[in-house]
Amino acid sequence: MSEQLRAALADELADVRGREIGPAVRRLIASYRSGEMPIAPILDSPEAVTAYAAYRMPATYAAVSRVLSQLGQLEPRTMLDLGGGTGAAAWAATAAFPSLQTVTVTDQSTHALDFGQRLAGTSTVLAAARFQPLALGPATTVEPADLITMAYLLGELDPPTQERLIGQVAVAARIAVVVEPGTPAGYRRVLAARDALIKAGMRVLAPCPHSSGCPLAGGRDWCHFAARLDRSTLHRQAKDAELRHEDEKFSYVVATRGGAEEVVAARDSMLEPVTGRVLRHPVTRKGLVTMTVCTRTDGVVQTPVAKSRPLYRAARNARWGSPWPPTQPPP
Ligand SMILES: C[S@@+](CC[C@H](N)C(=O)[O-])C[C@H]1O[C@@H](n2cnc3c(N)ncnc32)[C@H](O)[C@@H]1O
């Protein structure tokens, strides 16, 4: 987490005790683990938002940061964060894209927006961000922006609203980013969003090396990645957890279409996704690294690299989620 966000959160949560927010944290955990679409807003009180900020925001920030940090060359100037809650994606985006000039965070929860606005007020780059109430539904029109993010949002919308929203975003965004929990259900929502974005004329930039069908679709496996984050003392107390870190699993897709400005459109259309993407922790045994790689043309393939091969050192350094081969510039 950026030092500025860590400090802002610590300050905002300074008077909160883990035991006090324990019940609210447990309610959030139960809602998110159920995998069911909520029948009522989850962040419906300042207490729920405090619990969210303490136990979920660092994790969603870590996942969105991991996604956006590989896309620096996209240089968006405007950002719209839908279902942005307390602003995790806005913090991640301003760290990844110094090019951002205006940031708008929208959400149905005014409690979350109020909290997010207070946090953002401590940041030199986010102080001018707008936090606007917006309940997404069948009649929503999405305003245009270079970068539109939807982080951990789709699972809280019914399927027709998800579909309509993605259709709107495909028209309104130069770069569309969807991040969901790294569960089979989260992956399926990302896959449906990916299909819809492609159908609407966008190209996939990450994580996939191509915009063709996902080779994992319909199988028992699902595409997901992990971002490690430190747990604060409050986080550990609230969750009754001892480990000082956790791995946030997430699924995602980034798609682009080029923008209204010809020069940006031309440059974006030349950006290529990676040649391949490592889908699991590489396995190293006796001078042999074996990676599971999603490739541009051959689906998911086991890729062994022996010690005698020139790329062995690169294979030793490859991680779950890395591009492969590594010489390819990241998307
Ligand atoms: C799991 S939180 C994610 C928040 C934030 N994007 C993040 O990554 O930390 C889901 C957010 O979606 C918002 N949300 C859910 N349904 C919504 C709707 N119909 N319209 C607007 N916001 C909605 C919730 O209020 C909540 O802030």
The ligand as an SDF file (V2000), in Angstrom:
LIG
                    3D

 27 29  0  0  0  0  0  0  0  0999 V2000
  -17.1200   -4.7500   -2.5190 C   0  0  0  0  0  0  0  0  0  0  0  0
  -17.3920   -3.0470   -2.5990 S   0  0  0  0  0  0  0  0  0  0  0  0
  -16.0420   -2.4990   -3.6510 C   0  0  0  0  0  0  0  0  0  0  0  0
  -15.6850   -1.0880   -3.3970 C   0  0  0  0  0  0  0  0  0  0  0  0
  -14.4540   -0.6020   -4.1620 C   0  0  0  0  0  0  0  0  0  0  0  0
  -14.6750   -0.6540   -5.5820 N   0  0  0  0  0  0  0  0  0  0  0  0
  -13.2370   -1.3780   -3.7850 C   0  0  0  0  0  0  0  0  0  0  0  0
  -12.6840   -2.0430   -4.6710 O   0  0  0  0  0  0  0  0  0  0  0  0
  -12.8350   -1.3390   -2.6290 O   0  0  0  0  0  0  0  0  0  0  0  0
  -18.7530   -2.9040   -3.7020 C   0  0  0  0  0  0  0  0  0  0  0  0
  -19.2110   -1.4900   -3.8770 C   0  0  0  0  0  0  0  0  0  0  0  0
  -20.2150   -1.4400   -4.8810 O   0  0  0  0  0  0  0  0  0  0  0  0
  -21.2210   -0.5630   -4.4410 C   0  0  0  0  0  0  0  0  0  0  0  0
  -22.4620   -0.9130   -5.1240 N   0  0  0  0  0  0  0  0  0  0  0  0
  -23.1270   -2.0780   -5.0510 C   0  0  0  0  0  0  0  0  0  0  0  0
  -24.2390   -2.0350   -5.8040 N   0  0  0  0  0  0  0  0  0  0  0  0
  -24.2780   -0.7980   -6.3540 C   0  0  0  0  0  0  0  0  0  0  0  0
  -25.1860   -0.1190   -7.2140 C   0  0  0  0  0  0  0  0  0  0  0  0
  -26.2940   -0.7140   -7.6840 N   0  0  0  0  0  0  0  0  0  0  0  0
  -24.9060    1.1460   -7.5580 N   0  0  0  0  0  0  0  0  0  0  0  0
  -23.7830    1.7640   -7.1210 C   0  0  0  0  0  0  0  0  0  0  0  0
  -22.9090    1.1840   -6.2890 N   0  0  0  0  0  0  0  0  0  0  0  0
  -23.1420   -0.0850   -5.9180 C   0  0  0  0  0  0  0  0  0  0  0  0
  -21.2720   -0.7770   -2.9560 C   0  0  0  0  0  0  0  0  0  0  0  0
  -21.9190    0.3010   -2.2690 O   0  0  0  0  0  0  0  0  0  0  0  0
  -19.8100   -0.9140   -2.6160 C   0  0  0  0  0  0  0  0  0  0  0  0
  -19.2160    0.3100   -2.3100 O   0  0  0  0  0  0  0  0  0  0  0  0
  1  2  1  0
  2  3  1  0
  2 10  1  0
  3  4  1  0
  4  5  1  0
  5  6  1  0
  5  7  1  0
  7  8  2  0
  7  9  1  0
 10 11  1  0
 11 12  1  0
 11 26  1  0
 12 13  1  0
 13 14  1  0
 13 24  1  0
 14 15  1  0
 14 23  1  0
 15 16  2  0
 16 17  1  0
 17 18  1  0
 17 23  2  0
 18 19  1  0
 18 20  2  0
 20 21  1  0
 21 22  2  0
 22 23  1  0
 24 25  1  0
 24 26  1  0
 26 27  1  0
M  CHG  2   2   1   9  -1
M  END
$$$$
